[in-house]
Amino acid sequence: MILVLLGPPGAGKGTQAKGLEDRHALVQLSTGDMLRAAVAAGTDLGRKAGDIMDRGELVPDELVIGLIAERMDADGGPKGFILDGFPRTIGQAEALDRLLGERNKTVDRVIVIAVDDDALVARIIGRFTCAGCGEGYHDVFKKPKVADVCDRCGGSEFTRRPDDTEEVVRARLKAYYAQTEPLIGYYEQQGKVASVDGMADIETVEKEIDEALKGV
Ligand code: AMP
């Protein structure tokens, strides 16, 4: 199964992707995670992408398309993958269709996670991640069960993203509405879209997504 998670920053794509990995044995492919790893490793790509990410803008299509092309073969997983944060432009969606077509595959379902704008900024500013396993948490909405200990792997080191500040979040939202939201129409034309209410709690959203995946 090839699943695309679509929604603004803070909608819960990363959280839901992690849950889907556990429940459906799919593999999460996150271009944001790949780019952050490239920045941390100081690669050529990381140097090109870092400043753009710090401003909350989208990095050029050809860079992320190259990343996805590499990783879908290497890390795609036997049961398929979840695309989190890709595609983000019509150009990327067309490239994805081409890449999958060459492999006799197609996007099976596009889950749109809808969230009110006001909630997004609050959600993003409070979030942090386990450095060991990548599980996501939030200062208010999803604290670890035991303070400073990851529920999933028991790790005690956590990180916050440098682009999770209010100013950069606003720029990321602007990029989402200008460049990414039009993808909903693109995939609606292909009859692949299911929308879920991202304002609900995490477990309810999980159930709605599983419902949307029945029969895929
Ligand atoms: P994310 O972790 O998905 O929120 O992505 C963090 C940042 O990485 C974004 O604000 C963009 O600068 C960059 N990025 C991630 N995925 C893409 C993509 N598919 N196209 C362009 N830029 C991306």
Boltz pocket constraint, residues with backbone or C-beta under 6 A from the ligand:
constraints:
  - pocket:
      binder: B
      contacts: [[A, 9], [A, 31], [A, 32], [A, 33], [A, 35], [A, 49], [A, 52], [A, 53], [A, 54], [A, 56], [A, 57], [A, 58], [A, 59], [A, 60], [A, 61], [A, 64], [A, 84], [A, 85], [A, 86], [A, 87], [A, 88], [A, 92], [A, 163], [A, 172]]
      max_distance: 6.0
